[in-house]
Amino acid sequence: MSPKTVMQLKSELLIKKNQLMNLQVLNKQAAVEDESSMKDVIDRSDSEEAWHAKERMSMHLKTELKQIDISLQRIEAGTFGDCEDCGIEIPVKRLRVRPDATLCLKCQEAFEKESAGTRGGQSGQFLH
């Protein structure tokens, strides 16, 4: 992958990281506002459902931010964009969708088939 492409991806990751961090702040502010107005809420189940939705959003944001940080570390280390199994370059389209991808599609599919086979064998043991 060319250095220019890596820098473009790094820039995109930093922009996305900033956007996610802003969403994280807004999500936390909304949670605080909801807590302060909970005394006025008549239907407790609605407020609990809203709280759970905010918690799920918070976990999702944390996961995405962690993936971006790992990708940025791999860029700095010079290991970004190469498949960890076969060493070929991971397509830029894949990295734009999954910046944390460490395997090319072929290796990822093989990994998933192997994992599914392992899980299937383990769960099959419990069925007998």
MMTF fields as JSON, N, C-alpha, C and O atoms, coordinates in Angstrom:
{
  "mmtfVersion": "1.0.0",
  "mmtfProducer": "UNKNOWN",
  "numBonds": 511,
  "numAtoms": 512,
  "numGroups": 128,
  "numChains": 1,
  "numModels": 1,
  "chainsPerModel": [1],
  "groupsPerChain": [128],
  "chainIdList": ["A"],
  "bondAtomList": [4, 2, 8, 6, 12, 10, 16, 14, 20, 18, 24, 22, 28, 26, 32, 30, 36, 34, 40, 38, 44, 42, 48, 46, 52, 50, 56, 54, 60, 58, 64, 62, 68, 66, 72, 70, 76, 74, 80, 78, 84, 82, 88, 86, 92, 90, 96, 94, 100, 98, 104, 102, 108, 106, 112, 110, 116, 114, 120, 118, 124, 122, 128, 126, 132, 130, 136, 134, 140, 138, 144, 142, 148, 146, 152, 150, 156, 154, 160, 158, 164, 162, 168, 166, 172, 170, 176, 174, 180, 178, 184, 182, 188, 186, 192, 190, 196, 194, 200, 198, 204, 202, 208, 206, 212, 210, 216, 214, 220, 218, 224, 222, 228, 226, 232, 230, 236, 234, 240, 238, 244, 242, 248, 246, 252, 250, 256, 254, 260, 258, 264, 262, 268, 266, 272, 270, 276, 274, 280, 278, 284, 282, 288, 286, 292, 290, 296, 294, 300, 298, 304, 302, 308, 306, 312, 310, 316, 314, 320, 318, 324, 322, 328, 326, 332, 330, 336, 334, 340, 338, 344, 342, 348, 346, 352, 350, 356, 354, 360, 358, 364, 362, 368, 366, 372, 370, 376, 374, 380, 378, 384, 382, 388, 386, 392, 390, 396, 394, 400, 398, 404, 402, 408, 406, 412, 410, 416, 414, 420, 418, 424, 422, 428, 426, 432, 430, 436, 434, 440, 438, 444, 442, 448, 446, 452, 450, 456, 454, 460, 458, 464, 462, 468, 466, 472, 470, 476, 474, 480, 478, 484, 482, 488, 486, 492, 490, 496, 494, 500, 498, 504, 502, 508, 506],
  "bondOrderList": [1, 1, 1, 1, 1, 1, 1, 1, 1, 1, 1, 1, 1, 1, 1, 1, 1, 1, 1, 1, 1, 1, 1, 1, 1, 1, 1, 1, 1, 1, 1, 1, 1, 1, 1, 1, 1, 1, 1, 1, 1, 1, 1, 1, 1, 1, 1, 1, 1, 1, 1, 1, 1, 1, 1, 1, 1, 1, 1, 1, 1, 1, 1, 1, 1, 1, 1, 1, 1, 1, 1, 1, 1, 1, 1, 1, 1, 1, 1, 1, 1, 1, 1, 1, 1, 1, 1, 1, 1, 1, 1, 1, 1, 1, 1, 1, 1, 1, 1, 1, 1, 1, 1, 1, 1, 1, 1, 1, 1, 1, 1, 1, 1, 1, 1, 1, 1, 1, 1, 1, 1, 1, 1, 1, 1, 1, 1],
  "groupList": [{"groupName": "MET", "atomNameList": ["N", "CA", "C", "O"], "elementList": ["N", "C", "C", "O"], "formalChargeList": [0, 0, 0, 0], "bondAtomList": [1, 0, 2, 1, 3, 2], "bondOrderList": [1, 1, 2], "singleLetterCode": "M", "chemCompType": "L-PEPTIDE LINKING"}, {"groupName": "SER", "atomNameList": ["N", "CA", "C", "O"], "elementList": ["N", "C", "C", "O"], "formalChargeList": [0, 0, 0, 0], "bondAtomList": [1, 0, 2, 1, 3, 2], "bondOrderList": [1, 1, 2], "singleLetterCode": "S", "chemCompType": "L-PEPTIDE LINKING"}, {"groupName": "PRO", "atomNameList": ["N", "CA", "C", "O"], "elementList": ["N", "C", "C", "O"], "formalChargeList": [0, 0, 0, 0], "bondAtomList": [1, 0, 2, 1, 3, 2], "bondOrderList": [1, 1, 2], "singleLetterCode": "P", "chemCompType": "L-PEPTIDE LINKING"}, {"groupName": "LYS", "atomNameList": ["N", "CA", "C", "O"], "elementList": ["N", "C", "C", "O"], "formalChargeList": [0, 0, 0, 0], "bondAtomList": [1, 0, 2, 1, 3, 2], "bondOrderList": [1, 1, 2], "singleLetterCode": "K", "chemCompType": "L-PEPTIDE LINKING"}, {"groupName": "THR", "atomNameList": ["N", "CA", "C", "O"], "elementList": ["N", "C", "C", "O"], "formalChargeList": [0, 0, 0, 0], "bondAtomList": [1, 0, 2, 1, 3, 2], "bondOrderList": [1, 1, 2], "singleLetterCode": "T", "chemCompType": "L-PEPTIDE LINKING"}, {"groupName": "VAL", "atomNameList": ["N", "CA", "C", "O"], "elementList": ["N", "C", "C", "O"], "formalChargeList": [0, 0, 0, 0], "bondAtomList": [1, 0, 2, 1, 3, 2], "bondOrderList": [1, 1, 2], "singleLetterCode": "V", "chemCompType": "L-PEPTIDE LINKING"}, {"groupName": "GLN", "atomNameList": ["N", "CA", "C", "O"], "elementList": ["N", "C", "C", "O"], "formalChargeList": [0, 0, 0, 0], "bondAtomList": [1, 0, 2, 1, 3, 2], "bondOrderList": [1, 1, 2], "singleLetterCode": "Q", "chemCompType": "L-PEPTIDE LINKING"}, {"groupName": "LEU", "atomNameList": ["N", "CA", "C", "O"], "elementList": ["N", "C", "C", "O"], "formalChargeList": [0, 0, 0, 0], "bondAtomList": [1, 0, 2, 1, 3, 2], "bondOrderList": [1, 1, 2], "singleLetterCode": "L", "chemCompType": "L-PEPTIDE LINKING"}, {"groupName": "GLU", "atomNameList": ["N", "CA", "C", "O"], "elementList": ["N", "C", "C", "O"], "formalChargeList": [0, 0, 0, 0], "bondAtomList": [1, 0, 2, 1, 3, 2], "bondOrderList": [1, 1, 2], "singleLetterCode": "E", "chemCompType": "L-PEPTIDE LINKING"}, {"groupName": "ILE", "atomNameList": ["N", "CA", "C", "O"], "elementList": ["N", "C", "C", "O"], "formalChargeList": [0, 0, 0, 0], "bondAtomList": [1, 0, 2, 1, 3, 2], "bondOrderList": [1, 1, 2], "singleLetterCode": "I", "chemCompType": "L-PEPTIDE LINKING"}, {"groupName": "ASN", "atomNameList": ["N", "CA", "C", "O"], "elementList": ["N", "C", "C", "O"], "formalChargeList": [0, 0, 0, 0], "bondAtomList": [1, 0, 2, 1, 3, 2], "bondOrderList": [1, 1, 2], "singleLetterCode": "N", "chemCompType": "L-PEPTIDE LINKING"}, {"groupName": "ALA", "atomNameList": ["N", "CA", "C", "O"], "elementList": ["N", "C", "C", "O"], "formalChargeList": [0, 0, 0, 0], "bondAtomList": [1, 0, 2, 1, 3, 2], "bondOrderList": [1, 1, 2], "singleLetterCode": "A", "chemCompType": "L-PEPTIDE LINKING"}, {"groupName": "ASP", "atomNameList": ["N", "CA", "C", "O"], "elementList": ["N", "C", "C", "O"], "formalChargeList": [0, 0, 0, 0], "bondAtomList": [1, 0, 2, 1, 3, 2], "bondOrderList": [1, 1, 2], "singleLetterCode": "D", "chemCompType": "L-PEPTIDE LINKING"}, {"groupName": "ARG", "atomNameList": ["N", "CA", "C", "O"], "elementList": ["N", "C", "C", "O"], "formalChargeList": [0, 0, 0, 0], "bondAtomList": [1, 0, 2, 1, 3, 2], "bondOrderList": [1, 1, 2], "singleLetterCode": "R", "chemCompType": "L-PEPTIDE LINKING"}, {"groupName": "TRP", "atomNameList": ["N", "CA", "C", "O"], "elementList": ["N", "C", "C", "O"], "formalChargeList": [0, 0, 0, 0], "bondAtomList": [1, 0, 2, 1, 3, 2], "bondOrderList": [1, 1, 2], "singleLetterCode": "W", "chemCompType": "L-PEPTIDE LINKING"}, {"groupName": "HIS", "atomNameList": ["N", "CA", "C", "O"], "elementList": ["N", "C", "C", "O"], "formalChargeList": [0, 0, 0, 0], "bondAtomList": [1, 0, 2, 1, 3, 2], "bondOrderList": [1, 1, 2], "singleLetterCode": "H", "chemCompType": "L-PEPTIDE LINKING"}, {"groupName": "GLY", "atomNameList": ["N", "CA", "C", "O"], "elementList": ["N", "C", "C", "O"], "formalChargeList": [0, 0, 0, 0], "bondAtomList": [1, 0, 2, 1, 3, 2], "bondOrderList": [1, 1, 2], "singleLetterCode": "G", "chemCompType": "PEPTIDE LINKING"}, {"groupName": "PHE", "atomNameList": ["N", "CA", "C", "O"], "elementList": ["N", "C", "C", "O"], "formalChargeList": [0, 0, 0, 0], "bondAtomList": [1, 0, 2, 1, 3, 2], "bondOrderList": [1, 1, 2], "singleLetterCode": "F", "chemCompType": "L-PEPTIDE LINKING"}, {"groupName": "CYS", "atomNameList": ["N", "CA", "C", "O"], "elementList": ["N", "C", "C", "O"], "formalChargeList": [0, 0, 0, 0], "bondAtomList": [1, 0, 2, 1, 3, 2], "bondOrderList": [1, 1, 2], "singleLetterCode": "C", "chemCompType": "L-PEPTIDE LINKING"}],
  "groupTypeList": [0, 1, 2, 3, 4, 5, 0, 6, 7, 3, 1, 8, 7, 7, 9, 3, 3, 10, 6, 7, 0, 10, 7, 6, 5, 7, 10, 3, 6, 11, 11, 5, 8, 12, 8, 1, 1, 0, 3, 12, 5, 9, 12, 13, 1, 12, 1, 8, 8, 11, 14, 15, 11, 3, 8, 13, 0, 1, 0, 15, 7, 3, 4, 8, 7, 3, 6, 9, 12, 9, 1, 7, 6, 13, 9, 8, 11, 16, 4, 17, 16, 12, 18, 8, 12, 18, 16, 9, 8, 9, 2, 5, 3, 13, 7, 13, 5, 13, 2, 12, 11, 4, 7, 18, 7, 3, 18, 6, 8, 11, 17, 8, 3, 8, 1, 11, 16, 4, 13, 16, 16, 6, 1, 16, 6, 17, 7, 15],
  "groupIdList": [1, 2, 3, 4, 5, 6, 7, 8, 9, 10, 11, 12, 13, 14, 15, 16, 17, 18, 19, 20, 21, 22, 23, 24, 25, 26, 27, 28, 29, 30, 31, 32, 33, 34, 35, 36, 37, 38, 39, 40, 41, 42, 43, 44, 45, 46, 47, 48, 49, 50, 51, 52, 53, 54, 55, 56, 57, 58, 59, 60, 61, 62, 63, 64, 65, 66, 67, 68, 69, 70, 71, 72, 73, 74, 75, 76, 77, 78, 79, 80, 81, 82, 83, 84, 85, 86, 87, 88, 89, 90, 91, 92, 93, 94, 95, 96, 97, 98, 99, 100, 101, 102, 103, 104, 105, 106, 107, 108, 109, 110, 111, 112, 113, 114, 115, 116, 117, 118, 119, 120, 121, 122, 123, 124, 125, 126, 127, 128],
  "secStructList": [7, 7, 2, 2, 2, 2, 2, 2, 2, 2, 2, 2, 2, 2, 2, 2, 2, 2, 2, 2, 2, 2, 2, 2, 2, 2, 2, 2, 2, 2, 2, 2, 2, 2, 2, 2, 2, 4, 4, 4, 7, 1, 7, 2, 2, 2, 2, 2, 2, 2, 2, 2, 2, 2, 2, 2, 2, 2, 2, 2, 2, 2, 2, 2, 2, 2, 2, 2, 2, 2, 2, 2, 2, 2, 2, 2, 2, 6, 7, 6, 6, 5, 7, 6, 6, 6, 7, 7, 5, 7, 7, 2, 2, 2, 2, 2, 2, 7, 6, 6, 7, 7, 1, 7, 2, 2, 2, 2, 2, 2, 2, 2, 2, 2, 2, 2, 2, 2, 2, 2, 2, 2, 2, 2, 2, 2, 2, 7],
  "xCoordList": [0.859, 0.0, 0.902, 1.918, 0.517, 1.35, 1.258, 0.24, 2.328, 2.299, 1.163, 0.583, 0.855, -0.225, -1.572, -2.372, -1.816, -3.059, -3.132, -4.184, -2.016, -1.972, -2.29, -3.039, -1.731, -1.991, -3.458, -4.045, -4.051, -5.467, -6.327, -7.242, -6.014, -6.757, -6.565, -7.507, -5.35, -5.076, -5.912, -6.489, -5.971, -6.765, -8.245, -8.914, -8.75, -10.141, -10.403, -11.441, -9.458, -9.606, -9.622, -10.414, -8.757, -8.72, -10.009, -10.502, -10.555, -11.831, -12.943, -13.746, -12.979, -14.011, -13.857, -14.852, -12.621, -12.375, -12.927, -13.578, -12.673, -13.167, -14.697, -15.3, -15.319, -16.781, -17.345, -18.324, -16.716, -17.178, -17.006, -17.858, -15.906, -15.679, -16.729, -17.194, -17.099, -18.157, -19.492, -20.242, -19.788, -21.014, -21.01, -22.041, -19.844, -19.704, -20.042, -20.735, -19.551, -19.835, -21.333, -21.928, -21.936, -23.376, -24.192, -25.18, -23.77, -24.471, -24.392, -25.375, -23.218, -23.058, -23.889, -24.492, -23.921, -24.722, -26.207, -26.924, -26.656, -28.067, -28.388, -29.476, -27.453, -27.677, -27.793, -28.64, -26.949, -26.998, -28.306, -28.927, -28.732, -29.996, -31.169, -32.104, -31.11, -32.185, -32.244, -33.328, -31.076, -31.043, -31.664, -32.388, -31.374, -31.898, -33.399, -34.074, -33.928, -35.368, -36.146, -37.355, -35.467, -36.142, -37.227, -38.176, -37.118, -38.134, -39.477, -40.532, -39.432, -40.652, -41.216, -42.324, -40.481, -40.925, -41.986, -41.785, -43.114, -44.211, -43.991, -44.136, -43.646, -43.482, -42.027, -41.184, -41.743, -40.373, -39.786, -38.585, -40.598, -40.071, -39.523, -38.532, -40.155, -39.635, -38.262, -37.359, -38.112, -36.83, -35.755, -34.601, -36.125, -35.158, -34.752, -33.585, -35.713, -35.413, -34.475, -33.542, -34.712, -33.844, -32.438, -31.446, -32.361, -31.057, -30.287, -29.097, -30.966, -30.313, -29.849, -28.778, -30.643, -30.252, -28.99, -28.091, -28.924, -27.735, -26.519, -25.41, -26.717, -25.615, -25.098, -23.89, -26.028, -25.618, -24.84, -23.838, -25.305, -24.609, -23.219, -22.25, -23.123, -21.832, -20.861, -19.698, -21.32, -20.468, -20.044, -18.896, -20.97, -20.663, -19.594, -18.649, -19.753, -18.784, -17.411, -16.397, -17.371, -16.098, -15.415, -14.201, -16.19, -15.636, -15.058, -13.942, -15.814, -15.33, -14.073, -13.133, -14.057, -12.88, -11.66, -10.546, -11.873, -10.768, -10.219, -9.005, -11.115, -10.691, -9.89, -8.881, -10.342, -9.627, -8.248, -7.257, -8.182, -6.885, -5.91, -4.725, -6.41, -5.56, -5.065, -3.896, -5.951, -5.565, -4.508, -3.546, -4.695, -3.715, -2.364, -1.319, -2.379, -1.132, -0.449, 0.775, -1.247, -0.684, -0.102, 0.899, -0.728, -0.179, 1.182, 2.145, 1.263, 2.527, 3.606, 4.783, 3.196, 4.153, 4.536, 5.477, 3.792, 4.08, 3.504, 3.9, 2.564, 1.963, 0.534, -0.116, 0.054, -1.318, -1.468, -0.651, -2.526, -2.868, -2.322, -2.615, -1.539, -1.008, -1.707, -1.886, -2.099, -2.74, -1.751, -0.617, -2.19, -1.319, -1.038, -0.044, -1.9, -1.688, -0.828, 0.211, -1.28, -0.596, 0.332, 1.155, 0.214, 1.108, 0.713, 1.365, -0.354, -0.742, -1.415, -1.862, -1.47, -2.071, -3.591, -4.223, -4.158, -5.614, -6.161, -5.652, -7.193, -7.736, -8.185, -8.74, -7.936, -8.286, -9.782, -10.192, -10.608, -12.061, -12.408, -13.259, -11.759, -12.005, -11.552, -12.235, -10.409, -9.883, -10.742, -10.825, -11.375, -12.263, -13.497, -14.01, -13.972, -15.142, -14.754, -15.444, -13.658, -13.161, -11.704, -10.81, -11.45, -10.061, -9.264, -8.033, -9.963, -9.281, -8.992, -8.474, -9.324, -9.101, -7.605, -6.768, -7.304, -5.912, -5.732, -4.621, -6.846, -6.806, -7.456, -8.418, -6.925, -7.579, -8.87, -9.077, -9.727, -11.006, -10.839, -11.557, -9.899, -9.677, -9.281, -9.834, -8.345, -7.908, -8.993, -9.135, -9.761, -10.858, -11.908, -12.4, -12.256, -13.237, -12.732, -13.487, -11.458, -10.878, -10.914, -11.226, -10.598, -10.631, -12.043, -12.234, -13.041, -14.43, -14.912, -15.623, -14.531, -14.92, -14.287, -14.932, -13.022, -12.321, -12.959, -13.152, -13.285, -13.923, -15.293, -15.661, -16.052, -17.387, -17.278, -18.094, -16.286, -16.077, -15.698, -16.152, -14.873, -14.456, -15.638, -15.843, -16.416, -17.596, -18.605, -19.209, -18.793, -19.743, -19.348, -20.198, -18.054, -17.585, -17.776, -18.148, -17.526, -17.686, -19.143, -19.485, -20.012, -21.416, -22.006, -22.934, -21.472, -21.93, -21.644, -22.391, -20.579, -20.233, -21.301, -21.559, -21.906, -22.892, -24.262, -25.124, -24.471, -25.771, -25.949, -27.085, -24.877, -24.981, -25.349, -25.475],
  "yCoordList": [-1.172, 0.0, 1.229, 1.28, 2.181, 3.379, 4.213, 4.197, 4.934, 5.812, 6.836, 7.196, 7.295, 8.272, 7.657, 8.309, 6.416, 5.733, 5.515, 5.698, 5.126, 4.921, 6.228, 6.235, 7.328, 8.63, 9.043, 9.636, 8.725, 9.024, 8.227, 8.767, 6.944, 6.107, 6.587, 6.59, 6.988, 7.507, 8.764, 8.927, 9.635, 10.857, 10.524, 11.13, 9.562, 9.145, 8.567, 8.832, 7.781, 7.192, 8.267, 8.19, 9.263, 10.341, 11.155, 11.561, 11.393, 12.112, 11.297, 11.824, 10.001, 9.136, 9.052, 9.05, 8.982, 8.93, 10.189, 10.107, 11.335, 12.604, 12.616, 13.05, 12.138, 12.096, 11.173, 11.506, 10.018, 9.061, 9.612, 9.4, 10.318, 10.914, 11.985, 12.114, 12.746, 13.745, 13.072, 13.541, 11.971, 11.228, 10.67, 10.635, 10.239, 9.705, 10.777, 10.506, 11.988, 13.1, 13.413, 13.603, 13.464, 13.738, 12.655, 12.944, 11.405, 10.288, 10.393, 10.139, 10.768, 10.922, 12.086, 11.994, 13.192, 14.344, 13.982, 14.379, 13.237, 12.831, 11.934, 12.025, 11.067, 10.183, 10.987, 10.69, 12.002, 12.853, 13.625, 13.736, 14.162, 14.895, 13.984, 14.387, 12.743, 11.794, 11.463, 11.351, 11.305, 10.997, 12.127, 11.881, 13.363, 14.496, 14.655, 15.205, 14.178, 14.316, 13.043, 12.99, 12.009, 10.747, 10.894, 10.11, 11.859, 12.056, 12.402, 12.091, 13.049, 13.474, 12.403, 12.555, 11.344, 10.314, 9.442, 8.886, 9.336, 8.532, 7.06, 6.192, 6.8, 5.411, 4.986, 5.317, 4.266, 3.845, 2.934, 2.995, 2.1, 1.178, 1.932, 1.509, 3.035, 3.844, 4.414, 4.412, 4.9, 5.477, 4.393, 4.639, 3.199, 2.104, 1.651, 1.351, 1.606, 1.232, 2.254, 1.88, 3.518, 4.574, 4.453, 4.639, 4.136, 3.965, 2.815, 2.944, 1.695, 0.545, 0.868, 0.43, 1.623, 2.021, 2.884, 2.716, 3.795, 4.647, 3.819, 4.083, 2.823, 1.936, 1.133, 0.982, 0.619, -0.122, 0.79, 0.381, 2.023, 2.99, 3.263, 3.333, 3.416, 3.673, 2.522, 2.757, 1.291, 0.12, 0.045, -0.281, 0.345, 0.333, 1.382, 1.108, 2.565, 3.637, 3.255, 3.492, 2.667, 2.238, 1.197, 1.247, 0.255, -0.795, -0.19, -0.522, 0.695, 1.332, 2.157, 2.124, 2.892, 3.702, 2.817, 3.161, 1.691, 0.759, 0.214, 0.115, -0.134, -0.64, 0.421, 0.113, 1.649, 2.738, 2.925, 3.081, 2.91, 3.07, 1.952, 2.204, 0.732, -0.391, -0.178, -0.423, 0.277, 0.538, 1.64, 1.532, 2.693, 3.786, 3.301, 3.721, 2.423, 1.852, 1.001, 1.02, 0.258, -0.577, 0.3, -0.061, 1.437, 2.364, 2.852, 2.85, 3.271, 3.768, 2.691, 2.984, 1.434, 0.325, -0.171, -0.949, 0.289, -0.141, -1.503, -2.104, -1.995, -3.303, -3.209, -4.232, -2.023, -1.809, -2.202, -1.826, -2.965, -3.263, -4.563, -4.925, -5.275, -6.562, -7.674, -7.577, -8.731, -9.88, -10.566, -10.855, -10.821, -11.462, -12.925, -13.476, -13.565, -14.973, -15.158, -15.817, -14.566, -14.827, -13.703, -13.894, -12.531, -11.425, -10.562, -9.553, -10.942, -10.097, -8.825, -8.745, -7.848, -6.565, -6.69, -7.204, -6.226, -6.21, -5.078, -3.959, -5.348, -4.303, -3.06, -3.168, -1.902, -0.63, -0.561, -0.029, -1.092, -1.081, -1.789, -1.32, -2.903, -3.642, -2.837, -2.804, -2.195, -1.412, -0.185, 0.264, 0.353, 1.502, 1.072, 1.824, -0.143, -0.661, -1.214, -0.978, -1.944, -2.571, -2.186, -2.975, -0.993, -0.561, -1.447, -1.431, -2.217, -3.113, -4.484, -5.37, -4.66, -5.955, -6.289, -5.473, -7.49, -7.949, -9.129, -9.623, -9.577, -10.686, -10.279, -9.511, -10.8, -10.593, -11.414, -12.236, -11.2, -11.903, -13.417, -14.144, -13.894, -15.337, -15.942, -16.963, -15.329, -15.827, -15.66, -16.509, -14.581, -14.357, -15.448, -15.991, -15.771, -16.826, -18.168, -18.928, -18.457, -19.707, -19.752, -20.788, -18.635, -18.549, -18.797, -19.533, -18.172, -18.332, -19.763, -20.293, -20.4, -21.799, -22.697, -23.6, -22.437, -23.226, -23.034, -23.996, -21.789, -21.49, -22.133, -22.671, -22.084, -22.689, -24.198, -24.81, -24.798, -26.238, -26.624, -27.649, -25.818, -26.08, -25.944, -26.795, -24.886, -24.688, -25.792, -26.294, -26.177, -27.242, -28.545, -29.267, -28.854, -30.083, -30.048, -31.053, -28.914, -28.81, -28.913, -29.606, -28.218, -28.263, -29.641, -30.072, -30.336, -31.668, -32.634, -33.59, -32.394, -33.259, -33.201, -34.194, -32.062, -31.905, -32.454, -32.623, -32.732, -33.217, -34.703, -35.171, -35.455, -36.908, -37.279, -38.464],
  "zCoordList": [0.0, 0.0, 0.0, 0.693, -0.766, -0.872, 0.41, 1.102, 0.71, 1.895, 1.832, 2.856, 0.626, 0.46, 0.873, 1.543, 0.476, 0.835, 2.338, 2.949, 2.927, 4.381, 5.091, 6.068, 4.616, 5.246, 5.08, 5.986, 3.911, 3.709, 4.699, 5.321, 4.83, 5.77, 7.211, 8.002, 7.539, 8.878, 9.13, 10.205, 8.148, 8.266, 8.465, 9.301, 7.696, 7.825, 9.214, 9.82, 9.708, 11.038, 12.124, 13.064, 11.998, 12.989, 12.973, 14.025, 11.786, 11.671, 12.319, 13.089, 11.996, 12.575, 14.096, 14.822, 14.575, 16.015, 16.681, 17.723, 16.093, 16.635, 16.664, 17.646, 15.584, 15.53, 16.612, 17.28, 16.773, 17.783, 19.195, 20.058, 19.426, 20.736, 21.021, 22.153, 20.003, 20.169, 20.48, 21.336, 19.785, 20.064, 21.483, 22.154, 21.922, 23.273, 24.311, 25.291, 24.088, 24.997, 25.004, 26.065, 23.813, 23.73, 24.423, 25.098, 24.25, 24.879, 26.4, 27.097, 26.91, 28.363, 28.886, 29.955, 28.119, 28.535, 28.575, 29.494, 27.586, 27.553, 28.733, 29.302, 29.11, 30.258, 31.543, 32.386, 31.7, 32.891, 32.936, 33.993, 31.79, 31.734, 32.069, 32.761, 31.569, 31.863, 33.348, 33.92, 33.973, 35.402, 36.219, 37.184, 35.825, 36.59, 36.408, 37.278, 35.286, 35.058, 35.377, 35.151, 35.904, 36.191, 37.239, 37.247, 38.111, 39.137, 38.5, 39.053, 37.332, 36.668, 35.736, 35.221, 35.518, 34.578, 35.228, 36.308, 34.552, 35.083, 34.761, 35.622, 33.534, 33.114, 33.27, 32.436, 34.322, 34.647, 33.573, 33.309, 32.956, 31.943, 30.732, 30.135, 30.369, 29.26, 29.597, 28.761, 30.826, 31.216, 31.301, 30.953, 31.761, 31.819, 30.422, 30.171, 29.529, 28.14, 27.503, 26.792, 27.749, 27.225, 27.807, 27.101, 29.108, 29.749, 29.099, 28.811, 28.871, 28.25, 26.828, 26.408, 26.101, 24.742, 24.787, 23.962, 25.74, 25.879, 26.275, 25.809, 27.129, 27.525, 26.331, 26.152, 25.515, 24.311, 23.37, 22.783, 23.232, 22.383, 22.933, 22.178, 24.227, 24.861, 24.609, 24.283, 24.757, 24.522, 23.059, 22.755, 22.161, 20.73, 20.405, 19.667, 20.956, 20.717, 21.262, 20.605, 22.454, 23.042, 22.168, 21.971, 21.644, 20.782, 19.508, 19.109, 18.875, 17.642, 17.897, 17.103, 18.997, 19.33, 19.577, 19.181, 20.224, 20.477, 19.149, 18.968, 18.233, 16.927, 16.165, 15.53, 16.236, 15.562, 16.188, 15.474, 17.523, 18.194, 17.808, 17.586, 17.731, 17.314, 15.889, 15.591, 15.012, 13.623, 13.544, 12.784, 14.329, 14.336, 14.861, 14.364, 15.855, 16.367, 15.292, 15.16, 14.531, 13.463, 12.345, 11.726, 12.094, 11.097, 11.562, 10.794, 12.822, 13.369, 13.367, 13.159, 13.602, 13.644, 12.248, 12.093, 11.233, 9.863, 9.503, 8.504, 10.318, 10.057, 9.538, 9.322, 9.343, 8.896, 7.436, 6.596, 7.137, 5.753, 5.212, 4.072, 5.997, 5.552, 6.329, 7.543, 5.618, 6.239, 7.17, 6.787, 8.389, 9.379, 9.06, 9.532, 8.262, 7.931, 6.679, 6.715, 5.58, 4.311, 3.877, 2.982, 4.498, 4.195, 3.008, 2.738, 2.285, 1.15, 1.658, 2.802, 0.781, 1.144, 1.215, 0.292, 2.297, 2.454, 1.586, 1.649, 0.774, -0.093, 0.692, 1.785, 0.121, 0.755, 1.033, 2.065, 0.126, 0.349, 1.657, 2.413, 1.92, 3.162, 4.373, 5.397, 4.253, 5.375, 5.66, 6.803, 4.635, 4.869, 5.649, 6.478, 5.38, 6.082, 7.446, 8.438, 7.493, 8.724, 8.936, 8.631, 9.451, 9.623, 10.571, 10.555, 11.393, 12.323, 11.714, 12.394, 10.436, 9.778, 9.767, 9.381, 10.195, 10.19, 9.238, 9.049, 8.638, 7.693, 6.382, 6.37, 5.27, 3.978, 3.983, 4.876, 3.005, 2.991, 2.941, 3.627, 2.134, 1.999, 3.349, 3.757, 4.027, 5.339, 6.39, 7.27, 6.312, 7.26, 7.099, 8.088, 5.842, 5.597, 6.117, 6.722, 5.881, 6.366, 7.894, 8.482, 8.529, 9.994, 10.515, 11.484, 9.86, 10.307, 10.117, 10.97, 8.997, 8.776, 9.832, 10.364, 10.124, 11.136, 12.508, 13.252, 12.836, 14.122, 14.213, 15.257, 13.126, 13.12, 13.276, 13.964, 12.648, 12.772, 14.176, 14.685, 14.808, 16.183, 17.124, 17.99, 16.966, 17.815, 17.59, 18.539, 16.319, 16.005, 16.659, 17.181, 16.634, 17.252, 18.759, 19.365, 19.355, 20.807, 21.205, 22.164, 20.461, 20.837, 20.553, 21.238, 19.545, 19.237, 20.376, 20.581, 21.113, 22.231, 23.315, 23.995, 23.469, 24.53, 24.145, 25.008, 22.873, 22.427, 22.696, 22.762, 22.853, 23.034, 24.41, 24.717]
}
